[in-house]
Amino acid sequence: MPDYTHAFSGPLVPTQSAEYDEYMTARVKALESLLIEKGVVSVEAVDRIADIYQNEVGPQIGAKVVARAWTDPEFKRRLIENATSACAEMGVGGMQGEDMVVVENTDDTHNVIVCTLCSCYPWPVLGLPPNWYKAAPYRSRVVRDPRSVLADFGTDVGDKEIRVWDSSAELRYWVLPQRPAATEDFTAEELAALVTRDSMIGVGVVPAPAPAKEA
């Protein structure tokens, strides 16, 4: 999906490339050095922020919530009824996640989230929003023509009804994707490893696991 991401991202290099990684690394390092030099932040504060977003928040947190919902029907019921409260049971919550709503994908319905006003997003479960989520093309197109936007991400949901949910500062949506087939014997940890950020935004689906290789 490099062309689509490139259109949303701004930089004049493709985002799925080593050149882009080098560009962003240099840009972040320069900004970090300037802020430290000016006394705006300390080295310790920068390290702590990096640790938080690497280990304490991010889509891996949401993936654990999804895996529990797939394996615990009562938890799934509570998650759909009150996502904020159910997530709090797992120690998940906080800033940008004070009021969350989970919408469930089914055999008949596929859900997608957006923030048409700016970039409201459930940080505690998904981490920071990707660049394309914040960009105007996605925010406008997914409302008008969600099926073509999904196609840009390589996602085909057939003739399912597609529902688009508009997050705001007051209410932040995220998607409970469908559990893929052939995962009946998977542990919660194995299921969580299958869940992607894009599947919880709704622009993707959780892929079926690769078949085990014969010995």
C-alpha positions in Angstrom: 0.0 0.0 0.0 2.9 2.4 -0.5 1.2 4.8 -2.9 -1.8 5.3 -0.6 0.4 5.8 2.4 2.7 8.2 0.5 -0.3 10.3 -0.5 -1.4 10.7 3.1 2.0 11.1 4.7 3.5 14.3 3.3 7.2 13.5 3.0 8.5 13.3 -0.6 9.8 9.8 -0.1 7.8 6.6 0.0 7.0 5.6 3.6 7.6 1.9 3.1 11.3 2.4 2.3 14.7 2.6 4.0 15.0 6.1 2.7 11.9 7.1 4.6 13.2 5.4 7.8 16.5 7.3 7.6 14.6 10.6 6.9 12.3 10.2 9.9 15.1 9.0 12.2 17.2 12.0 11.4 14.3 14.4 11.8 13.3 13.0 15.2 16.9 13.0 16.4 17.4 16.6 15.4 14.2 17.7 17.2 15.1 15.7 20.3 18.6 17.3 20.4 17.2 20.8 20.0 14.6 20.3 22.8 17.3 18.9 25.2 19.7 21.7 24.3 17.1 24.4 25.0 16.2 22.8 28.3 12.6 22.0 27.2 13.0 18.3 28.0 15.6 16.2 29.7 17.3 13.1 28.4 15.5 11.1 31.1 12.1 12.4 30.0 12.8 11.4 26.4 13.8 7.9 27.4 10.7 7.5 29.6 8.4 8.6 26.8 10.1 6.2 24.4 9.7 3.4 26.9 6.0 4.2 27.4 5.2 4.0 23.7 7.3 1.0 23.2 6.2 -1.1 26.1 3.1 0.4 27.8 0.8 1.6 25.1 0.3 0.6 21.5 -1.7 -1.8 19.4 -0.2 -4.8 21.2 -2.3 -3.7 24.2 -5.5 -3.7 22.1 -4.5 -7.0 20.6 -4.5 -8.5 24.1 -8.0 -7.1 24.8 -9.3 -8.6 21.5 -7.8 -12.0 22.2 -9.5 -12.0 25.6 -12.8 -11.1 24.0 -12.4 -13.9 21.5 -11.8 -16.5 24.3 -14.0 -15.1 27.1 -17.7 -14.6 26.1 -18.6 -12.8 29.3 -15.7 -10.4 28.9 -16.7 -9.8 25.2 -20.2 -8.9 26.4 -18.9 -6.4 28.9 -16.5 -5.0 26.3 -19.3 -4.3 23.9 -21.6 -2.9 26.6 -18.9 -0.7 28.2 -15.5 -0.8 26.5 -13.9 1.7 29.0 -14.9 -0.3 32.0 -14.0 -3.7 30.4 -10.6 -2.4 29.4 -10.0 -1.1 32.9 -10.4 -4.7 34.1 -7.2 -5.4 32.2 -5.4 -2.3 33.5 -6.0 -0.5 30.1 -7.2 3.1 30.1 -6.2 6.7 30.7 -5.7 9.8 28.6 -7.4 9.7 25.2 -9.4 6.6 26.3 -11.7 8.0 28.9 -14.8 7.1 26.9 -14.3 4.3 24.4 -16.9 2.3 22.4 -16.1 -1.1 20.7 -18.0 -2.0 17.5 -17.9 -5.7 16.5 -17.4 -7.0 13.1 -19.7 -9.8 12.1 -20.5 -12.0 9.1 -22.8 -9.3 7.9 -21.2 -6.0 9.0 -17.7 -4.5 8.8 -16.8 -1.4 10.8 -14.3 1.3 10.2 -13.3 4.2 12.4 -12.3 7.7 11.6 -12.2 11.2 13.1 -13.5 13.6 10.5 -12.7 16.6 12.7 -9.1 16.0 13.5 -7.4 12.8 14.7 -9.2 11.5 17.8 -8.1 8.0 18.5 -8.1 5.5 21.4 -4.5 5.8 22.5 -4.6 3.3 25.4 -5.5 0.4 23.1 -4.0 1.5 19.8 -1.1 3.8 20.6 -0.5 6.8 18.5 -2.5 7.2 15.3 -0.7 6.6 12.0 0.0 9.5 9.7 -2.6 8.5 7.1 -5.4 8.4 9.8 -4.8 12.0 10.6 -4.6 13.2 7.0 -7.5 14.9 5.2 -7.8 12.4 2.3 -8.5 9.4 4.6 -10.9 11.5 6.8 -13.0 12.6 3.9 -12.8 9.6 1.6 -13.6 6.9 4.1 -16.9 8.6 4.9 -17.9 9.0 1.2 -16.6 5.8 -0.2 -15.3 3.4 2.5 -15.2 0.4 0.2 -12.7 2.0 -2.1 -10.6 3.1 0.8 -10.5 -0.5 2.1 -9.5 -1.7 -1.3 -6.5 0.8 -1.2 -5.4 -1.1 2.0 -5.9 -4.4 0.2 -9.0 -5.3 2.1 -12.1 -6.8 0.5 -15.1 -7.5 2.7 -17.3 -8.6 -0.1 -21.0 -7.6 0.1 -20.9 -6.8 3.9 -22.5 -3.6 5.1 -19.7 -1.2 5.9 -20.4 1.2 8.9 -18.2 4.2 9.5 -17.9 5.5 13.0 -16.8 9.1 13.7 -14.7 9.5 16.8 -14.5 12.7 18.7 -12.9 14.1 21.8 -15.8 12.9 23.8 -16.1 9.4 22.4 -13.5 7.2 20.7 -14.4 4.1 18.7 -12.4 1.0 17.9 -13.1 -2.3 16.2 -13.4 -5.8 17.6 -12.4 -7.8 14.5 -13.6 -11.2 13.7 -11.6 -14.1 14.9 -10.1 -15.9 11.9 -10.8 -19.5 11.1 -8.5 -22.4 12.2 -7.6 -20.8 15.5 -9.7 -22.9 17.8 -6.7 -24.4 19.5 -4.8 -21.1 19.8 -3.9 -19.6 23.2 -4.7 -16.0 24.0 -1.1 -15.1 23.4 -1.1 -16.8 20.0 -4.3 -15.0 19.1 -3.0 -11.6 20.2 0.0 -12.1 17.9 -2.4 -12.2 14.9 -4.3 -9.0 15.7 -3.1 -5.9 13.8 -3.5 -2.2 14.4 -5.3 -1.9 11.0 -7.8 -4.6 11.9 -8.8 -2.6 15.1 -9.2 0.6 13.0 -11.2 -1.4 10.4 -9.1 -0.8 7.3 -7.8 -4.4 7.6 -8.9 -7.8 8.8 -7.1 -10.3 11.0 -5.4 -12.7 8.6 -5.8 -16.5 9.0 -2.7 -18.1 10.4 -0.3 -19.7 8.0 -0.7 -23.5 7.9 1.8 -25.4 9.9 4.6 -26.9 8.0 4.7 -30.7 7.8 7.7 -32.3 9.5 
